[in-house]
């Protein structure tokens, strides 16, 4: 019999890549149709819920469809099975398909849509985020000194303690912990039935808010105490590499016309130069944002980028970009998101025990 997994296990793997906490409040990321306790034999990753994708799923036997764009975006007052999206909702239910969406959470993920776009355009060092998203927490745990490195390693595995290019980042302060163990306890240090004073370290680190639950679970699993003591505080700042858009550098300066051709050739779709404030200028520092990026023009201009590649730029977006001295290229909504599907499928395949396929549908 082929290997099977539960829907919730696949969902957990997806959310390791694209944490749900990074999704916008207005978005509808996550489970759209299906049963978390249902079984999955094959996953198909696609951009948009379309009839062609459902047909492809039937051909290859995929029963978990992971889309970037949600099938159900807003509340439904009725399901008209003769039109979109009702027809596909009905089809999914009739064929026992699980429908799942990783939308703005994948847009804002550390290795999400815009990083894939930057790599597709061969931008160098695309490490700067245009519009950061997410939140940070300070995590403090009290631990015997001999167990501090063990706890630190467990926290690192859970995604905590990362500052820039550094990992295992902690601060440790010695102190004294006290406890009185009741009759049902089995203390790691000291004895039950009396007040104990034991030397401990206050070990503190930072963790993305979306990984805080995973980090506290790691503490419970690795800590020698029956009841580990820890605190989680809100702090200012953003998690490393989380947010929309990336800024990188071209291997060599290009004119805007050359950059537009480069974008078209790299993505396989026609791109349009919609804002050209200085005709003839060569550009090197380029910002990219997969999907609909018109609302981020001011942030892109503030980043110091010379040119902006995104999708869905309208007339007024182009006027704003030009007024800010920013060249802008509209490469299309789907074209700027499609490069992110292969990395998503590849990374998901590394986390699950069922086949994961990328869709051949290019829209």
C-alpha positions, -999 to +999 in steps of 0.1 A: +000+000+000+013+035-008+023+057+021-004+079+035-004+109+058-030+129+077-042+163+064-031+179+096+004+166+092+007+181+057-008+214+070+018+215+098+046+210+072+032+238+050+031+261+080+067+254+088+075+270+054+047+296+055+036+303+091-001+311+094+008+340+118+023+359+089-010+360+070-029+393+068-061+396+088-081+400+056-067+369+041-081+334+041-050+312+043-051+276+056-076+248+052-104+257+027-121+223+022-114+190+039-110+171+071-078+176+092-080+139+102-084+128+066-058+109+047-035+122+020-017+102-007-003+129-030+000+166-030-002+190-060+011+225-057-004+252-079-009+289-081-046+294-087-077+271-082-086+264-118-105+236-136-072+226-154-055+221-120-084+199-108-081+178-140-044+175-135-050+163-099-073+136-112-047+125-137-020+120-112-041+110-082-034+140-060-059+145-032-043+175-014-043+206-035-020+233-021-028+267-038-012+301-034-045+319-042-074+309-019-104+292-035-126+306-008-115+342-002-145+359+015-176+347+032-200+328+010-237+335+011-244+308-014-226+282-035-236+284-072-222+252-086-226+266-122-200+294-116-167+301-100-158+293-072-189+272-064-183+248-092-148+239-079-160+238-043-186+212-053-160+193-073-136+192-044-162+179-020-175+153-045-140+140-052-129+141-015-101+166-022-084+187+004-080+223-006-054+244+013-040+279+007-007+295+016-013+330+005+000+362+022+018+340+047+039+326+019+043+361+004+058+372+038+077+340+046+115+342+049+120+321+017+087+330+001+074+345-032+096+375-035+129+357-028+120+332-055+113+360-079+146+377-070+165+344-077+146+339-110+159+374-121+194+365-109+195+394-084+226+392-062+222+393-023+184+398-022+185+400+016+167+434+022+130+432+028+109+460+014+080+459+039+087+438+070+059+417+086+055+396+117+064+402+153+091+392+178+091+378+213+117+376+240+118+342+256+133+337+290+138+302+306+154+293+340+176+262+338+205+245+356+238+256+342+247+221+330+216+220+308+219+255+293+236+244+261+211+216+256+182+241+259+199+266+237+204+240+209+167+229+212+156+265+209+178+270+178+162+239+162+128+256+169+138+288+151+148+309+181+181+328+188+187+341+153+201+376+148+213+383+113+238+357+103+242+345+139+225+315+155+224+302+191+222+338+203+214+339+241+222+359+272+228+341+304+226+355+340+233+334+371+209+334+400+191+313+426+158+294+420+136+283+449+109+256+451+090+234+476+081+201+461+049+184+471+044+147+478+037+139+441+068+155+428+102+141+417+126+171+417+156+171+393+176+189+420+171+187+458+144+168+476+106+171+478+090+181+511+114+210+518+122+245+506+151+242+481+175+268+468+193+258+436+217+277+413+202+284+379+208+304+348+183+329+334+187+321+297+170+346+273+168+348+236+146+362+208+121+342+187+097+351+159+061+352+173+051+326+148+076+302+162+070+310+199+047+280+205+072+257+188+100+271+210+081+267+243+073+231+232+110+226+227+118+239+262+093+214+277+108+185+258+145+193+265+142+208+301+152+185+330+125+199+353+091+184+356+077+219+355+101+243+336+097+280+343+097+303+314+083+337+303+074+351+268+074+389+263+064+411+235+093+431+220+096+456+192+110+445+158+104+421+130+115+385+125+145+379+103+137+380+065+099+381+070+079+405+049+070+416+014+095+423-014+132+419-018+159+443-029+190+430-048+216+439-073+219+430-109+252+413-120+258+444-142+240+477-148+212+476-174+191+502-192+154+500-182+147+486-217+173+459-212+159+452-177+124+448-191+137+423-217+156+405-190+124+402-169+104+390-199+130+364-209+135+352-173+099+347-165+086+336-199+059+363-199+058+398-215+067+426-191+059+463-196+080+493-186+053+516-171+074+542-153+106+556-167+116+588-148+150+591-165+151+576-200+185+562-208+195+557-172+212+524-162+200+507-131+216+482-108+197+481-075+163+464-081+133+457-059+109+428-066+076+419-052+056+389-064+019+394-071+001+428-068+027+453-056+012+487-063+005+495-026+043+492-018+057+519-042+065+543-014+084+516+006+103+506-025+113+542-032+125+545+004+146+514+000+169+532-024+161+508-053+164+523-088+138+500-104+108+480-092+095+447-107+060+436-096+025+429-110-008+447-113+005+483-116-022+506-127-020+541-142-019+559-108+007+535-095+029+543-124+025+581-119+034+578-082+065+557-090+077+582-116+071+612-093+094+594-067+121+588-093+114+551-094+114+531-126+087+504-126+080+473-146+047+454-146+056+418-152+021+404-144+006+390-113+009+353-121+043+356-138+059+371-107+045+344-084+050+313-105+087+310-097+079+304-061+059+272-067+088+249-075+107+258-043+075+254-023+069+219-037+106+210-032+107+221+004+074+205+013+086+172-003+115+173+022+091+175+051+064+149+042+063+112+033+040+114+003+048+125-033+046+163-040+042+176-075+043+211-090+015+219-114+021+223-151-007+250-152+010+284-156-016+308-143 
